[in-house]
Amino acid sequence: MADHKVLFIQGEDGKEVTLAALPSGVLISDALTGAGIEIGQPCGGQGRCGRCVVQIKSGKIRRRSTLRLSPEDVENGYALACQSVIEGDAEVIIPIQEKIERKLTTERSVADVTIPAGYDFLFSQNIRTIPLSLIPPSMDDQTDDWNRLKTAIRTSTGIENITPSLHFLQTMGEKLRVANWEITAILDDSINNNYPGWLIKLLPGKLTSDESIWALAVDIGTTTVTVWLVDIASGVLRDKASEYNGQISRGEDVISRIVYASKENGAEDLQRRVVETINNLIDIVCKRNKITHDQIIKSVIVGNSTMIHLLTGIPSASIRYSPFITAVNELPVLSAREIGLNIYSDAVIDCLPGIASYVGADITAGVLSSGMYETEKLTLFMDVGTNGEIVLGNRDWLVSCACSAGPAFEGAGVGDGMRATHGAIEEVWINGKTYEPTIRVIGGVKPKGICGSGLISLLAELFMAGVIDKAGNVNIHLDSPRVKRGDTGGEYIVVFADETSKGKDITITRVDIDNLLRAKAAIFAGFTVLAEQVGVVLEDAEQILIGGSFGKYINVEKAIQIGLLPDVPWERFQFLGNTAILGAYHALLSTEQRKKVTSIASNLTYIELSADNTFYEAFMSAMFLPHTDLNRFPSVKAELLKD
């Protein structure tokens, strides 16, 4: 079959041109990836999000789907790259892709983290620095180098069960001889009881008492990746850095990424993207602290089950299908070389254990750092994100579940939704008489969209002001220019076109409202079912702990008004920030805390919400504002009756 000549045109001036020879039937998205041209596919290439739109200037292209495209769009040559195949010579215009701004945390914030009380490098954690003076081999002593080293370590420390990598053995002999047999061995002494100690590296001579020993705590979030640089000699957190997960352009939620991973070279692409993200952050903290990558000898990593599978290249498809089983919940010790992290090649990679398909190591680490596993109080812990993981219990028992909220509260699935970057509306107030909004925008610039916290605020204000009813229907009969009838029903114009940075109205549509209702209903239904399963009343929770970076920006009053959070006194809520990476930090610095993570993972009971109709019934009840049963939200009911 003859190849077709396809011209890809990109750049603001249209002067960046790439010519490719492609056979019939190739998806435009695959062709772009092969040509090294970035095209966003937040839905994983399923044709649902409409973000991979391109324009066909000329030629023969067949559209498999026109979802998200109007008849006018199709007439003007627009097509979805993930749903359109090449069937002849063509010229394709690639719109300028949305750039995600890095969210780097500065060094000024590191003081927020306190070194664990009583921390002692020699006794608290697993890394051992062992100064050794080996007797050189001779004609009378023919012991091989490896056994000579093992014997010296055993004699000095009593540690017998250790293992090296092949790379360690390949470089060991030269290092011993260059150091004249006076060396310091660095090993990780039995991370947990299931694995032997890991011999990391040999250094010439002896370490001084004030010498830093570097390690990382890493949280791989579906949206954001965070790296902490830790001096484990002192326990001090030296630096933090974070940025958006490079996988986002291939799927904004875990299901989309699992779908994308099942495509040809998809899993490899996702692994490369997340490793690049982590390595970029490692570059930043190394440069800022004037250290080399080879000085970092250990990393504790957390993330949800899908993120850990994608990082390590382990197939994730079984997570998506009933009975929703992971390939592995607790990985063995890995080396940096095995997954491509740019630190010392034999550095220990300790991925903390997860629990189930949708409750991973980020939650076990969060339960650890939040302290809920040792309190007598009935505690509800949640990580509000795309996956909506929830844990209920106290020191005697813990149960968990996950409810797929989707990425709506992170700005996806909403027409004018966006991430929390410059130009995002983060707070909205609506006058109950004029229906006019007042907004707050990140960066104080002209708005271009609405981020998650802004969407929660907007939905609550629309409901409390009477612009929408409890089912989310917009009252198009209001005397306001902000209300209009759109293609999918009533719409509310938050910002008129001439006041935005993009020259178009920023609106919330009936479809947008439905997506937000589904997201909040899924989370609240998860709370409800989890409480019912163990025979407690949700409103009896004595403390509600909210983890995750998104949780820091939630307005509790607004979240209660839409039925996202239970209607309890505000003082019961605690916003803990990134509990996942804090748990990784504690596990890095404490052998006992590391053991507790394993214990938490073993003892936490997972409830699969799709096992029966209970979740569906609770979900449908929560699909209203704030809920079908208004008595569950007495403060909202009182406010509505007052008006």
Residue, then its C-alpha position, 0 to 999 in steps of 0.5 A: m500500500a502506497d504511503h500518503k504525504v501528510l503535511f503537519i502545520q503548526g506554530e503561531d505563524g504556520k511556519e513550523v512544517t513537518l512532512a510525513a509519509l503515512p499509510s492509510g488508516v493511521l490515526i492522526s494522533d498516532a501520526l503526530t506522536g510518531a512525528g514528535i509533535e505534541i497533541g493533548q489527549p486528556c481522555g486517553g484518546q477515547g474521543r470524549c474530551g474534544r481537546c485534540v482537535v485539528q483542522i484539515k486544510s486539504g486532503k482526504i481524512r475520515r472521521r470515525s466520530t464527530l462527538r464534541l464537534s458541531p456541524e459548523d466545526v466539521e464544515n470548517g474542516y475540524a476533526l478530532a485527532c484521536q478519532s480521524v484516520i488518514e486516507g490520502d495526501a493531506e495538510v493538517i493544521i495543529p492548533i497551539q497546544e495549551k501549556i501547563e505552567r509548572k507549580l514549583t514550591t519554593e525553599r521558603s516552605v520547607a520549614d513547615v515540616t518538622i523532623p520527627a521527635g527523637y530522630d537519630f540517624l543511627f537508630s531511627q531509619n534503615i540506611r547504614t554507613i559502615p566504615l570498613s578496613l578490609i584485609p587485602p587478598s594475597m596468595d595465602d588468602q584467596t577469598d573472592d572480593w564479594n565474600r571478603l566484603k560480606t564477611a567484613i560487614r557481618t563482623s562489623t554489624g552482625i548483618e548477614n542477609i544482604t544482596p547486591s545488584l549486578h552493577f554493584l558487583q561489576t564496579m566493586g573490585e575496582k572501588l575496593r582497590v582504588a580505596n586501598w581497601e579502606i571504604t564505607a559501605i552504604l546499605d539499606d538494612s532490611i526495609n521490611n521483613n520480607y526482603p534482605g538488606w540492599l547494598i547500595k554503594l561503596l565510598p572511599g575512606k570514611l564519612t565525616s560526622d557532618e556529611s549529608i546523606w541524601a534521599l527523596a520522598v516522591d508523591i506521584g499524583t494523577t495531576t501533580v508530582t511532588v519531590w522532597l529532598v531530605d538529608i537523612a543524616s539530620g532528618v531535615l527536609r532541605d527542598k521541595a519541588s512539584e509540577y504537573n504530571g507529564q501523563i496528563s496530556r494522555g489522560e486526565d484520570v486513571i481510567s483514561r490512562i489505563v485505556y491509553a496504556s493499552k494502545e501500542n506503545g502507550a504504556e511505554d509513553l506513559q512511563r517515560r512521561v512520569v519518569e521525565t517529570i520526576n527527573n525534571l524535579i530531581d534536576i531542580v532540587c539538585k541544582r538548587n542545593k548544589i549536589t550531584h544526582d549520584q549523591i541521592i541513594k534512596s527514594v520512597i515513592v507513593g501514588n495510587s495503584t494505577m500511578i505505581h503500575l504505570l511508573t514501573g511498567i507493570p500492566s494496569a489493564s486488570i484494574r479497569y475490569s471486574p473484579f478490579i484487581t491490581a497486578v501487585n499491591e506491594l512491590p519488592v525493593l527496586s533500584a533507580r536504574e530499573i525505572g530510570l530515575n536520575i539518581y545513583s543507579d543502585a539507589v533503593i526505590d521503596c514503593l510503599p504498599g497499596i490496598a486495592s485497585y483504587v486505594g493505593a500507597d498514597i492513602t496508606a501513607g495518608v492514613l499514617s501521616s494523619g494519625m487516624y490509625e492511632t486515635e480513638k475518635l471516629t475519623l473520616f479521612m478523604d483525598v478529594g481528587t479524581n479518584g475520591e479515596i475515603v477511609l473511615g475508622n479509628r485505631d481499632w478498625l479501618v475501612s476504605c473505598a474509592c468513588s470515581a469522581g472524575p476530573a470535574f473538580e480539577g477543571a476537566g469535563v467542564g467547557d470553561g474549566m481549567r487548572a488552577t493557574h493564572g487566569a482561573i476564577e477561584e471564587v465566585w459570589i452571586n447577588g441574590k437580587t441582581y444575579e450579578p457575579t463577583i469573581r476572584v481570579i488567580g494572578g489578578v488578570k483577565p479570566k480565561g476559565i474556572c478552576g475546581s475551587g471556583l466551580i464549587s463556589l459557583l455551583a453553590e452560589l447559583f443554587m443559593a441565589g436561586v439561579i438553578d434548582k436542586a436538580g441543576n436546572v437553570n431558571i431561564h426566565l430570570d430577568s438577567p442578561r446572564v441567563k440564556r438558553g444554550d444547545t444543551g439547556g439553560e446556561y449562566i454567563v459568569v464573565f462576558a466575552d469583552e471581559t475575558s482574556k480569550g474574547k469569549d463568554i465564560t459560561i456554565t452549561r447544563v452539561d457542566i452542571d451535570n458533570l459537577l453533580r455526578a462528581k460531588a454525588a459520587i464522593f458523598a455516596g462513598f461517604t454514605v455507603l462506607a458509614e452504612q457498611v460499618g453501622v455508623v452515622l456519617e454525621d457522627a464522625e468526630q473529625i473529618l480530615i481532608g488530604g490532597s493539595f486540592g483540599k487546601y482550597i475548598n471553601v467548607e461552607k460552599a462544599i456543604q451547600i452543594g452536598l460535597l461534604p457532610d453538614v457537620p460543625w466546621e471545626r471538625f474539618q481539618f485540611l492537612g495538605n499533601t498527606a501522601i508525601l508527608g507519609a512517605y517522608h515519615a516512612l523514609l526516616s523511621t523504620e517503625q513508621r515504615k513497618k506501620v505503613t505495611s501494617i495499615a495496608s494489611n489491616l485496612t478493609y477495602i469495600e468495592l462499591s460496585a459489588d451491589n446496588t447500594f452505592y448506585e442508590a446513594f449516588m442517585s440520592a446525592m445527585f441533587l443540591p444538596h441532597t434528596d433528603l434536605n434534612r441531612f443538611p440542616s444548615v443549608k435547609a435553614e438558609l434556604l428557608k430564611d430566603 
